Amino acid sequence: MKTLSFVVFAVLIFAPVNVFAQDNVELQRMFDEDQEARRNPDLDWDILDKEDAERREAVLALLAAGDIKTGLDYFNAAVIFQHGEAVEDIRIAHSLATVSATLGYSRANWLKAASWDRLMMYFEQPQWYGTQFSVDDAGNWVLYDVEADIITDEQRAEWSVPSLEEAKARAEARN
């Protein structure tokens, strides 16, 4: 996995940015499939996990070929990796979201926060932004632990992240 991280890092650092680049249609199709699969009320998680892994492999191939160029492309790729199951997937999601935001794609700011929070969860640390939820022993949705003193609600708003009170209300609404 360290080699994979280095390859992704190297591609991100050394890939030329073309301000006239067109959004990648294939990547958009994969993003749309990723989102649509999660709306299915009869979701089979085993099938979804397999499809997610295939999409991540396809994204890595596009990245290695230099076919991910625009802020939207990097965002779409980040969302696909955000749905991974391994810490390495979430690290890549965070890197891709950061590049997307750097290229001016504003929706990526929320994803930077969400991928950071998910990393914190994987390391069993409190999240910073309040984007991640879990299910308690009673089967209720709850906001995953938040280190509330690190990020203010004003900073959350700058990244299109709801306030902590709004996030708690979302958890309640799911129950």
CNS distance restraints for C-alpha pairs under 8 A (distance, minus, plus):
assign (resid   1 and name CA) (resid   5 and name CA) 6.22 0.50 0.50
assign (resid   1 and name CA) (resid  88 and name CA) 7.24 0.50 0.50
assign (resid   2 and name CA) (resid   6 and name CA) 6.22 0.50 0.50
assign (resid   3 and name CA) (resid   7 and name CA) 6.18 0.50 0.50
assign (resid   4 and name CA) (resid   8 and name CA) 6.17 0.50 0.50
assign (resid   5 and name CA) (resid   9 and name CA) 6.01 0.50 0.50
assign (resid   5 and name CA) (resid  88 and name CA) 7.60 0.50 0.50
assign (resid   5 and name CA) (resid  92 and name CA) 7.54 0.50 0.50
assign (resid   6 and name CA) (resid  10 and name CA) 5.95 0.50 0.50
assign (resid   7 and name CA) (resid  11 and name CA) 6.12 0.50 0.50
assign (resid   8 and name CA) (resid  12 and name CA) 6.13 0.50 0.50
assign (resid   8 and name CA) (resid  60 and name CA) 7.93 0.50 0.50
assign (resid   8 and name CA) (resid  63 and name CA) 7.74 0.50 0.50
assign (resid   8 and name CA) (resid  64 and name CA) 7.86 0.50 0.50
assign (resid   8 and name CA) (resid  92 and name CA) 7.54 0.50 0.50
assign (resid   9 and name CA) (resid  13 and name CA) 6.11 0.50 0.50
assign (resid  10 and name CA) (resid  14 and name CA) 5.88 0.50 0.50
assign (resid  10 and name CA) (resid  15 and name CA) 7.94 0.50 0.50
assign (resid  11 and name CA) (resid  15 and name CA) 5.37 0.50 0.50
assign (resid  11 and name CA) (resid  63 and name CA) 7.08 0.50 0.50
assign (resid  11 and name CA) (resid  64 and name CA) 6.66 0.50 0.50
assign (resid  11 and name CA) (resid  66 and name CA) 7.75 0.50 0.50
assign (resid  12 and name CA) (resid  99 and name CA) 7.72 0.50 0.50
assign (resid  15 and name CA) (resid  66 and name CA) 6.74 0.50 0.50
assign (resid  17 and name CA) (resid  69 and name CA) 6.26 0.50 0.50
assign (resid  17 and name CA) (resid  70 and name CA) 7.76 0.50 0.50
assign (resid  18 and name CA) (resid  69 and name CA) 6.89 0.50 0.50
assign (resid  18 and name CA) (resid  70 and name CA) 7.86 0.50 0.50
assign (resid  19 and name CA) (resid  70 and name CA) 7.81 0.50 0.50
assign (resid  21 and name CA) (resid  69 and name CA) 6.38 0.50 0.50
assign (resid  21 and name CA) (resid  70 and name CA) 6.42 0.50 0.50
assign (resid  22 and name CA) (resid  69 and name CA) 7.69 0.50 0.50
assign (resid  22 and name CA) (resid  70 and name CA) 7.02 0.50 0.50
assign (resid  23 and name CA) (resid  28 and name CA) 7.89 0.50 0.50
assign (resid  23 and name CA) (resid  68 and name CA) 7.97 0.50 0.50
assign (resid  23 and name CA) (resid  69 and name CA) 7.23 0.50 0.50
assign (resid  23 and name CA) (resid  70 and name CA) 5.92 0.50 0.50
assign (resid  23 and name CA) (resid  72 and name CA) 6.66 0.50 0.50
assign (resid  23 and name CA) (resid  73 and name CA) 6.03 0.50 0.50
assign (resid  24 and name CA) (resid  28 and name CA) 6.30 0.50 0.50
assign (resid  24 and name CA) (resid  67 and name CA) 7.07 0.50 0.50
assign (resid  24 and name CA) (resid  68 and name CA) 6.70 0.50 0.50
assign (resid  24 and name CA) (resid  69 and name CA) 7.79 0.50 0.50
assign (resid  24 and name CA) (resid  73 and name CA) 6.19 0.50 0.50
assign (resid  25 and name CA) (resid  29 and name CA) 6.23 0.50 0.50
assign (resid  26 and name CA) (resid  30 and name CA) 6.36 0.50 0.50
assign (resid  27 and name CA) (resid  31 and name CA) 6.17 0.50 0.50
assign (resid  27 and name CA) (resid  59 and name CA) 7.30 0.50 0.50
assign (resid  27 and name CA) (resid  73 and name CA) 6.71 0.50 0.50
assign (resid  27 and name CA) (resid  76 and name CA) 6.81 0.50 0.50
assign (resid  27 and name CA) (resid  77 and name CA) 7.16 0.50 0.50
assign (resid  28 and name CA) (resid  32 and name CA) 6.13 0.50 0.50
assign (resid  28 and name CA) (resid  73 and name CA) 7.36 0.50 0.50
assign (resid  28 and name CA) (resid  76 and name CA) 6.65 0.50 0.50
assign (resid  29 and name CA) (resid  33 and name CA) 6.20 0.50 0.50
assign (resid  30 and name CA) (resid  34 and name CA) 6.12 0.50 0.50
assign (resid  30 and name CA) (resid  55 and name CA) 6.66 0.50 0.50
assign (resid  31 and name CA) (resid  35 and name CA) 6.28 0.50 0.50
assign (resid  31 and name CA) (resid  76 and name CA) 5.61 0.50 0.50
assign (resid  31 and name CA) (resid  77 and name CA) 7.40 0.50 0.50
assign (resid  31 and name CA) (resid  79 and name CA) 7.40 0.50 0.50
assign (resid  31 and name CA) (resid  80 and name CA) 6.56 0.50 0.50
assign (resid  32 and name CA) (resid  36 and name CA) 6.02 0.50 0.50
assign (resid  33 and name CA) (resid  37 and name CA) 5.97 0.50 0.50
assign (resid  34 and name CA) (resid  38 and name CA) 6.77 0.50 0.50
assign (resid  34 and name CA) (resid  52 and name CA) 7.25 0.50 0.50
assign (resid  34 and name CA) (resid  80 and name CA) 6.81 0.50 0.50
assign (resid  35 and name CA) (resid  39 and name CA) 6.83 0.50 0.50
assign (resid  36 and name CA) (resid  40 and name CA) 6.86 0.50 0.50
assign (resid  37 and name CA) (resid  43 and name CA) 7.27 0.50 0.50
assign (resid  37 and name CA) (resid  48 and name CA) 7.24 0.50 0.50
assign (resid  38 and name CA) (resid  43 and name CA) 7.04 0.50 0.50
assign (resid  39 and name CA) (resid  43 and name CA) 7.92 0.50 0.50
assign (resid  43 and name CA) (resid  48 and name CA) 7.51 0.50 0.50
assign (resid  44 and name CA) (resid  48 and name CA) 6.22 0.50 0.50
assign (resid  45 and name CA) (resid  49 and name CA) 5.93 0.50 0.50
assign (resid  46 and name CA) (resid  50 and name CA) 6.46 0.50 0.50
assign (resid  47 and name CA) (resid  51 and name CA) 6.23 0.50 0.50
assign (resid  48 and name CA) (resid  52 and name CA) 5.92 0.50 0.50
assign (resid  49 and name CA) (resid  53 and name CA) 6.20 0.50 0.50
assign (resid  50 and name CA) (resid  54 and name CA) 6.35 0.50 0.50
assign (resid  51 and name CA) (resid  55 and name CA) 6.22 0.50 0.50
assign (resid  52 and name CA) (resid  56 and name CA) 6.23 0.50 0.50
assign (resid  52 and name CA) (resid  80 and name CA) 7.20 0.50 0.50
assign (resid  52 and name CA) (resid  83 and name CA) 7.21 0.50 0.50
assign (resid  52 and name CA) (resid  84 and name CA) 7.02 0.50 0.50
assign (resid  53 and name CA) (resid  57 and name CA) 6.31 0.50 0.50
assign (resid  53 and name CA) (resid  84 and name CA) 7.37 0.50 0.50
assign (resid  54 and name CA) (resid  58 and name CA) 6.24 0.50 0.50
assign (resid  55 and name CA) (resid  59 and name CA) 6.12 0.50 0.50
assign (resid  55 and name CA) (resid  80 and name CA) 7.01 0.50 0.50
assign (resid  56 and name CA) (resid  60 and name CA) 6.26 0.50 0.50
assign (resid  56 and name CA) (resid  80 and name CA) 6.43 0.50 0.50
assign (resid  56 and name CA) (resid  81 and name CA) 6.19 0.50 0.50
assign (resid  56 and name CA) (resid  84 and name CA) 7.98 0.50 0.50
assign (resid  57 and name CA) (resid  61 and name CA) 6.35 0.50 0.50
assign (resid  58 and name CA) (resid  62 and name CA) 6.31 0.50 0.50
assign (resid  59 and name CA) (resid  63 and name CA) 6.06 0.50 0.50
assign (resid  59 and name CA) (resid  77 and name CA) 6.32 0.50 0.50
assign (resid  60 and name CA) (resid  64 and name CA) 6.04 0.50 0.50
assign (resid  61 and name CA) (resid  65 and name CA) 6.14 0.50 0.50
assign (resid  62 and name CA) (resid  66 and name CA) 6.25 0.50 0.50
assign (resid  62 and name CA) (resid  67 and name CA) 5.05 0.50 0.50
assign (resid  62 and name CA) (resid  68 and name CA) 6.22 0.50 0.50
assign (resid  63 and name CA) (resid  67 and name CA) 5.80 0.50 0.50
assign (resid  63 and name CA) (resid  68 and name CA) 5.49 0.50 0.50
assign (resid  68 and name CA) (resid  73 and name CA) 5.53 0.50 0.50
assign (resid  68 and name CA) (resid  74 and name CA) 6.42 0.50 0.50
assign (resid  69 and name CA) (resid  73 and name CA) 6.19 0.50 0.50
assign (resid  69 and name CA) (resid  74 and name CA) 7.08 0.50 0.50
assign (resid  70 and name CA) (resid  74 and name CA) 6.32 0.50 0.50
assign (resid  70 and name CA) (resid 100 and name CA) 7.32 0.50 0.50
assign (resid  70 and name CA) (resid 103 and name CA) 7.14 0.50 0.50
assign (resid  71 and name CA) (resid  75 and name CA) 6.13 0.50 0.50
assign (resid  71 and name CA) (resid  99 and name CA) 7.28 0.50 0.50
assign (resid  71 and name CA) (resid 100 and name CA) 4.23 0.50 0.50
assign (resid  71 and name CA) (resid 101 and name CA) 6.80 0.50 0.50
assign (resid  71 and name CA) (resid 102 and name CA) 7.84 0.50 0.50
assign (resid  71 and name CA) (resid 103 and name CA) 5.17 0.50 0.50
assign (resid  71 and name CA) (resid 104 and name CA) 6.41 0.50 0.50
assign (resid  71 and name CA) (resid 105 and name CA) 5.04 0.50 0.50
assign (resid  72 and name CA) (resid  76 and name CA) 6.06 0.50 0.50
assign (resid  72 and name CA) (resid 100 and name CA) 6.71 0.50 0.50
assign (resid  72 and name CA) (resid 105 and name CA) 6.41 0.50 0.50
assign (resid  73 and name CA) (resid  77 and name CA) 6.15 0.50 0.50
assign (resid  73 and name CA) (resid 100 and name CA) 7.63 0.50 0.50
assign (resid  74 and name CA) (resid  78 and name CA) 6.01 0.50 0.50
assign (resid  74 and name CA) (resid  96 and name CA) 5.38 0.50 0.50
assign (resid  74 and name CA) (resid  97 and name CA) 6.39 0.50 0.50
assign (resid  74 and name CA) (resid  99 and name CA) 6.69 0.50 0.50
assign (resid  74 and name CA) (resid 100 and name CA) 5.00 0.50 0.50
assign (resid  75 and name CA) (resid  79 and name CA) 6.26 0.50 0.50
assign (resid  75 and name CA) (resid  96 and name CA) 6.62 0.50 0.50
assign (resid  75 and name CA) (resid  97 and name CA) 5.53 0.50 0.50
assign (resid  75 and name CA) (resid 100 and name CA) 5.47 0.50 0.50
assign (resid  75 and name CA) (resid 105 and name CA) 7.66 0.50 0.50
assign (resid  75 and name CA) (resid 107 and name CA) 7.87 0.50 0.50
assign (resid  75 and name CA) (resid 108 and name CA) 5.96 0.50 0.50
assign (resid  76 and name CA) (resid  80 and name CA) 6.44 0.50 0.50
assign (resid  77 and name CA) (resid  81 and name CA) 6.39 0.50 0.50
assign (resid  77 and name CA) (resid  93 and name CA) 7.35 0.50 0.50
assign (resid  77 and name CA) (resid  96 and name CA) 6.84 0.50 0.50
assign (resid  78 and name CA) (resid  82 and name CA) 5.93 0.50 0.50
assign (resid  78 and name CA) (resid  92 and name CA) 7.15 0.50 0.50
assign (resid  78 and name CA) (resid  93 and name CA) 4.18 0.50 0.50
assign (resid  78 and name CA) (resid  94 and name CA) 6.85 0.50 0.50
assign (resid  78 and name CA) (resid  95 and name CA) 7.74 0.50 0.50
assign (resid  78 and name CA) (resid  96 and name CA) 5.07 0.50 0.50
assign (resid  78 and name CA) (resid  97 and name CA) 5.44 0.50 0.50
assign (resid  78 and name CA) (resid 111 and name CA) 7.83 0.50 0.50
assign (resid  79 and name CA) (resid  83 and name CA) 6.61 0.50 0.50
assign (resid  79 and name CA) (resid  93 and name CA) 6.63 0.50 0.50
assign (resid  79 and name CA) (resid 111 and name CA) 7.59 0.50 0.50
assign (resid  80 and name CA) (resid  84 and name CA) 7.26 0.50 0.50
assign (resid  80 and name CA) (resid  93 and name CA) 7.59 0.50 0.50
assign (resid  81 and name CA) (resid  89 and name CA) 5.30 0.50 0.50
assign (resid  81 and name CA) (resid  90 and name CA) 6.16 0.50 0.50
assign (resid  81 and name CA) (resid  92 and name CA) 6.60 0.50 0.50
assign (resid  81 and name CA) (resid  93 and name CA) 4.91 0.50 0.50
assign (resid  82 and name CA) (resid  89 and name CA) 6.62 0.50 0.50
assign (resid  82 and name CA) (resid  90 and name CA) 5.29 0.50 0.50
assign (resid  82 and name CA) (resid  93 and name CA) 5.16 0.50 0.50
assign (resid  82 and name CA) (resid  94 and name CA) 7.81 0.50 0.50
assign (resid  82 and name CA) (resid 115 and name CA) 6.48 0.50 0.50
assign (resid  83 and name CA) (resid  89 and name CA) 7.90 0.50 0.50
assign (resid  83 and name CA) (resid  90 and name CA) 7.79 0.50 0.50
assign (resid  84 and name CA) (resid  89 and name CA) 5.27 0.50 0.50
assign (resid  84 and name CA) (resid  90 and name CA) 6.58 0.50 0.50
assign (resid  85 and name CA) (resid  89 and name CA) 6.79 0.50 0.50
assign (resid  85 and name CA) (resid  90 and name CA) 7.84 0.50 0.50
assign (resid  86 and name CA) (resid  90 and name CA) 6.70 0.50 0.50
assign (resid  87 and name CA) (resid  91 and name CA) 6.20 0.50 0.50
assign (resid  87 and name CA) (resid 119 and name CA) 6.69 0.50 0.50
assign (resid  87 and name CA) (resid 122 and name CA) 6.70 0.50 0.50
assign (resid  88 and name CA) (resid  92 and name CA) 6.23 0.50 0.50
assign (resid  89 and name CA) (resid  93 and name CA) 6.18 0.50 0.50
assign (resid  90 and name CA) (resid  94 and name CA) 6.13 0.50 0.50
assign (resid  90 and name CA) (resid 115 and name CA) 6.09 0.50 0.50
assign (resid  90 and name CA) (resid 118 and name CA) 7.18 0.50 0.50
assign (resid  90 and name CA) (resid 119 and name CA) 6.41 0.50 0.50
assign (resid  91 and name CA) (resid  95 and name CA) 6.28 0.50 0.50
assign (resid  91 and name CA) (resid 115 and name CA) 7.49 0.50 0.50
assign (resid  91 and name CA) (resid 119 and name CA) 7.20 0.50 0.50
assign (resid  92 and name CA) (resid  96 and name CA) 6.07 0.50 0.50
assign (resid  93 and name CA) (resid  97 and name CA) 6.02 0.50 0.50
assign (resid  93 and name CA) (resid 115 and name CA) 6.44 0.50 0.50
assign (resid  94 and name CA) (resid  98 and name CA) 6.10 0.50 0.50
assign (resid  94 and name CA) (resid 111 and name CA) 7.43 0.50 0.50
assign (resid  94 and name CA) (resid 112 and name CA) 5.56 0.50 0.50
assign (resid  94 and name CA) (resid 115 and name CA) 5.21 0.50 0.50
assign (resid  94 and name CA) (resid 116 and name CA) 6.55 0.50 0.50
assign (resid  95 and name CA) (resid  99 and name CA) 6.35 0.50 0.50
assign (resid  96 and name CA) (resid 100 and name CA) 6.15 0.50 0.50
assign (resid  97 and name CA) (resid 101 and name CA) 6.17 0.50 0.50
assign (resid  97 and name CA) (resid 108 and name CA) 5.31 0.50 0.50
assign (resid  97 and name CA) (resid 109 and name CA) 7.26 0.50 0.50
assign (resid  97 and name CA) (resid 111 and name CA) 6.06 0.50 0.50
assign (resid  97 and name CA) (resid 112 and name CA) 5.40 0.50 0.50
assign (resid  98 and name CA) (resid 102 and name CA) 6.11 0.50 0.50
assign (resid  98 and name CA) (resid 108 and name CA) 7.10 0.50 0.50
assign (resid  98 and name CA) (resid 109 and name CA) 7.56 0.50 0.50
assign (resid  98 and name CA) (resid 112 and name CA) 6.09 0.50 0.50
assign (resid  99 and name CA) (resid 103 and name CA) 6.19 0.50 0.50
assign (resid 100 and name CA) (resid 104 and name CA) 6.60 0.50 0.50
assign (resid 100 and name CA) (resid 105 and name CA) 5.56 0.50 0.50
assign (resid 100 and name CA) (resid 108 and name CA) 5.93 0.50 0.50
assign (resid 101 and name CA) (resid 105 and name CA) 4.91 0.50 0.50
assign (resid 101 and name CA) (resid 106 and name CA) 5.79 0.50 0.50
assign (resid 101 and name CA) (resid 107 and name CA) 7.49 0.50 0.50
assign (resid 101 and name CA) (resid 108 and name CA) 5.09 0.50 0.50
assign (resid 101 and name CA) (resid 109 and name CA) 5.96 0.50 0.50
assign (resid 107 and name CA) (resid 111 and name CA) 7.11 0.50 0.50
assign (resid 107 and name CA) (resid 160 and name CA) 7.75 0.50 0.50
assign (resid 108 and name CA) (resid 112 and name CA) 6.11 0.50 0.50
assign (resid 109 and name CA) (resid 113 and name CA) 6.49 0.50 0.50
assign (resid 109 and name CA) (resid 159 and name CA) 4.95 0.50 0.50
assign (resid 109 and name CA) (resid 160 and name CA) 7.01 0.50 0.50
assign (resid 110 and name CA) (resid 114 and name CA) 6.16 0.50 0.50
assign (resid 110 and name CA) (resid 159 and name CA) 5.29 0.50 0.50
assign (resid 110 and name CA) (resid 160 and name CA) 5.57 0.50 0.50
assign (resid 110 and name CA) (resid 161 and name CA) 5.87 0.50 0.50
assign (resid 111 and name CA) (resid 115 and name CA) 5.86 0.50 0.50
assign (resid 112 and name CA) (resid 116 and name CA) 6.13 0.50 0.50
assign (resid 113 and name CA) (resid 117 and name CA) 6.13 0.50 0.50
assign (resid 113 and name CA) (resid 128 and name CA) 7.99 0.50 0.50
assign (resid 113 and name CA) (resid 129 and name CA) 6.16 0.50 0.50
assign (resid 113 and name CA) (resid 131 and name CA) 7.28 0.50 0.50
assign (resid 113 and name CA) (resid 159 and name CA) 7.51 0.50 0.50
assign (resid 113 and name CA) (resid 161 and name CA) 7.70 0.50 0.50
assign (resid 114 and name CA) (resid 118 and name CA) 6.09 0.50 0.50
assign (resid 114 and name CA) (resid 129 and name CA) 7.41 0.50 0.50
assign (resid 114 and name CA) (resid 131 and name CA) 5.41 0.50 0.50
assign (resid 114 and name CA) (resid 132 and name CA) 6.95 0.50 0.50
assign (resid 115 and name CA) (resid 119 and name CA) 6.18 0.50 0.50
assign (resid 116 and name CA) (resid 120 and name CA) 6.32 0.50 0.50
assign (resid 116 and name CA) (resid 127 and name CA) 7.66 0.50 0.50
assign (resid 116 and name CA) (resid 128 and name CA) 7.86 0.50 0.50
assign (resid 117 and name CA) (resid 121 and name CA) 6.31 0.50 0.50
assign (resid 117 and name CA) (resid 126 and name CA) 7.93 0.50 0.50
assign (resid 117 and name CA) (resid 127 and name CA) 4.66 0.50 0.50
assign (resid 117 and name CA) (resid 128 and name CA) 6.10 0.50 0.50
assign (resid 117 and name CA) (resid 129 and name CA) 6.50 0.50 0.50
assign (resid 117 and name CA) (resid 130 and name CA) 7.13 0.50 0.50
assign (resid 117 and name CA) (resid 131 and name CA) 6.56 0.50 0.50
assign (resid 117 and name CA) (resid 132 and name CA) 6.52 0.50 0.50
assign (resid 118 and name CA) (resid 122 and name CA) 6.29 0.50 0.50
assign (resid 118 and name CA) (resid 127 and name CA) 7.39 0.50 0.50
assign (resid 118 and name CA) (resid 132 and name CA) 6.61 0.50 0.50
assign (resid 119 and name CA) (resid 123 and name CA) 6.39 0.50 0.50
assign (resid 120 and name CA) (resid 124 and name CA) 6.16 0.50 0.50
assign (resid 120 and name CA) (resid 125 and name CA) 4.97 0.50 0.50
assign (resid 120 and name CA) (resid 126 and name CA) 6.21 0.50 0.50
assign (resid 120 and name CA) (resid 127 and name CA) 5.44 0.50 0.50
assign (resid 121 and name CA) (resid 125 and name CA) 5.60 0.50 0.50
assign (resid 121 and name CA) (resid 126 and name CA) 6.65 0.50 0.50
assign (resid 121 and name CA) (resid 127 and name CA) 6.50 0.50 0.50
assign (resid 121 and name CA) (resid 144 and name CA) 7.93 0.50 0.50
assign (resid 125 and name CA) (resid 145 and name CA) 7.92 0.50 0.50
assign (resid 126 and name CA) (resid 144 and name CA) 7.35 0.50 0.50
assign (resid 126 and name CA) (resid 145 and name CA) 4.89 0.50 0.50
assign (resid 126 and name CA) (resid 146 and name CA) 4.79 0.50 0.50
assign (resid 126 and name CA) (resid 147 and name CA) 5.34 0.50 0.50
assign (resid 127 and name CA) (resid 131 and name CA) 7.94 0.50 0.50
assign (resid 127 and name CA) (resid 132 and name CA) 7.66 0.50 0.50
assign (resid 127 and name CA) (resid 144 and name CA) 7.17 0.50 0.50
assign (resid 127 and name CA) (resid 145 and name CA) 6.17 0.50 0.50
assign (resid 127 and name CA) (resid 146 and name CA) 4.70 0.50 0.50
assign (resid 127 and name CA) (resid 147 and name CA) 5.94 0.50 0.50
assign (resid 128 and name CA) (resid 146 and name CA) 5.65 0.50 0.50
assign (resid 128 and name CA) (resid 147 and name CA) 5.37 0.50 0.50
assign (resid 128 and name CA) (resid 148 and name CA) 6.67 0.50 0.50
assign (resid 128 and name CA) (resid 150 and name CA) 6.31 0.50 0.50
assign (resid 128 and name CA) (resid 151 and name CA) 6.19 0.50 0.50
assign (resid 129 and name CA) (resid 146 and name CA) 7.16 0.50 0.50
assign (resid 129 and name CA) (resid 148 and name CA) 7.98 0.50 0.50
assign (resid 129 and name CA) (resid 151 and name CA) 6.44 0.50 0.50
assign (resid 129 and name CA) (resid 156 and name CA) 6.51 0.50 0.50
assign (resid 129 and name CA) (resid 161 and name CA) 7.21 0.50 0.50
assign (resid 129 and name CA) (resid 164 and name CA) 7.94 0.50 0.50
assign (resid 130 and name CA) (resid 143 and name CA) 6.95 0.50 0.50
assign (resid 130 and name CA) (resid 144 and name CA) 7.22 0.50 0.50
assign (resid 130 and name CA) (resid 145 and name CA) 7.90 0.50 0.50
assign (resid 130 and name CA) (resid 146 and name CA) 5.99 0.50 0.50
assign (resid 130 and name CA) (resid 161 and name CA) 7.91 0.50 0.50
assign (resid 130 and name CA) (resid 162 and name CA) 7.95 0.50 0.50
assign (resid 130 and name CA) (resid 163 and name CA) 7.86 0.50 0.50
assign (resid 130 and name CA) (resid 164 and name CA) 6.19 0.50 0.50
assign (resid 130 and name CA) (resid 167 and name CA) 6.64 0.50 0.50
assign (resid 131 and name CA) (resid 143 and name CA) 7.83 0.50 0.50
assign (resid 131 and name CA) (resid 161 and name CA) 7.26 0.50 0.50
assign (resid 131 and name CA) (resid 167 and name CA) 7.21 0.50 0.50
assign (resid 132 and name CA) (resid 143 and name CA) 6.32 0.50 0.50
assign (resid 132 and name CA) (resid 144 and name CA) 5.75 0.50 0.50
assign (resid 133 and name CA) (resid 141 and name CA) 6.57 0.50 0.50
assign (resid 133 and name CA) (resid 142 and name CA) 5.57 0.50 0.50
assign (resid 133 and name CA) (resid 143 and name CA) 4.46 0.50 0.50
assign (resid 133 and name CA) (resid 144 and name CA) 4.84 0.50 0.50
assign (resid 133 and name CA) (resid 171 and name CA) 7.21 0.50 0.50
assign (resid 134 and name CA) (resid 141 and name CA) 5.69 0.50 0.50
assign (resid 134 and name CA) (resid 142 and name CA) 5.50 0.50 0.50
assign (resid 134 and name CA) (resid 143 and name CA) 6.35 0.50 0.50
assign (resid 134 and name CA) (resid 144 and name CA) 5.68 0.50 0.50
assign (resid 135 and name CA) (resid 139 and name CA) 5.51 0.50 0.50
assign (resid 135 and name CA) (resid 140 and name CA) 5.25 0.50 0.50
assign (resid 135 and name CA) (resid 141 and name CA) 4.50 0.50 0.50
assign (resid 135 and name CA) (resid 142 and name CA) 5.95 0.50 0.50
assign (resid 136 and name CA) (resid 140 and name CA) 5.41 0.50 0.50
assign (resid 136 and name CA) (resid 141 and name CA) 6.45 0.50 0.50
assign (resid 136 and name CA) (resid 142 and name CA) 6.69 0.50 0.50
assign (resid 140 and name CA) (resid 175 and name CA) 5.79 0.50 0.50
assign (resid 141 and name CA) (resid 171 and name CA) 5.29 0.50 0.50
assign (resid 141 and name CA) (resid 172 and name CA) 6.85 0.50 0.50
assign (resid 141 and name CA) (resid 174 and name CA) 6.44 0.50 0.50
assign (resid 141 and name CA) (resid 175 and name CA) 6.12 0.50 0.50
assign (resid 142 and name CA) (resid 168 and name CA) 7.11 0.50 0.50
assign (resid 142 and name CA) (resid 171 and name CA) 5.25 0.50 0.50
assign (resid 142 and name CA) (resid 172 and name CA) 7.24 0.50 0.50
assign (resid 143 and name CA) (resid 167 and name CA) 6.86 0.50 0.50
assign (resid 143 and name CA) (resid 168 and name CA) 5.86 0.50 0.50
assign (resid 143 and name CA) (resid 171 and name CA) 6.16 0.50 0.50
assign (resid 148 and name CA) (resid 152 and name CA) 7.44 0.50 0.50
assign (resid 151 and name CA) (resid 155 and name CA) 6.18 0.50 0.50
assign (resid 151 and name CA) (resid 156 and name CA) 6.92 0.50 0.50
assign (resid 152 and name CA) (resid 156 and name CA) 6.29 0.50 0.50
assign (resid 153 and name CA) (resid 157 and name CA) 6.10 0.50 0.50
assign (resid 153 and name CA) (resid 162 and name CA) 7.61 0.50 0.50
assign (resid 153 and name CA) (resid 163 and name CA) 5.12 0.50 0.50
assign (resid 153 and name CA) (resid 164 and name CA) 7.07 0.50 0.50
assign (resid 154 and name CA) (resid 158 and name CA) 6.44 0.50 0.50
assign (resid 155 and name CA) (resid 159 and name CA) 6.72 0.50 0.50
assign (resid 156 and name CA) (resid 160 and name CA) 6.27 0.50 0.50
assign (resid 156 and name CA) (resid 161 and name CA) 4.75 0.50 0.50
assign (resid 156 and name CA) (resid 162 and name CA) 6.43 0.50 0.50
assign (resid 156 and name CA) (resid 163 and name CA) 6.52 0.50 0.50
assign (resid 157 and name CA) (resid 161 and name CA) 5.34 0.50 0.50
assign (resid 157 and name CA) (resid 162 and name CA) 6.35 0.50 0.50
assign (resid 157 and name CA) (resid 163 and name CA) 7.13 0.50 0.50
assign (resid 162 and name CA) (resid 166 and name CA) 5.71 0.50 0.50
assign (resid 162 and name CA) (resid 167 and name CA) 6.06 0.50 0.50
assign (resid 163 and name CA) (resid 167 and name CA) 6.20 0.50 0.50
assign (resid 164 and name CA) (resid 168 and name CA) 6.14 0.50 0.50
assign (resid 165 and name CA) (resid 169 and name CA) 6.20 0.50 0.50
assign (resid 166 and name CA) (resid 170 and name CA) 6.23 0.50 0.50
assign (resid 167 and name CA) (resid 171 and name CA) 6.47 0.50 0.50
assign (resid 168 and name CA) (resid 172 and name CA) 6.39 0.50 0.50
assign (resid 169 and name CA) (resid 173 and name CA) 6.12 0.50 0.50
assign (resid 170 and name CA) (resid 174 and name CA) 6.40 0.50 0.50
assign (resid 171 and name CA) (resid 175 and name CA) 6.88 0.50 0.50
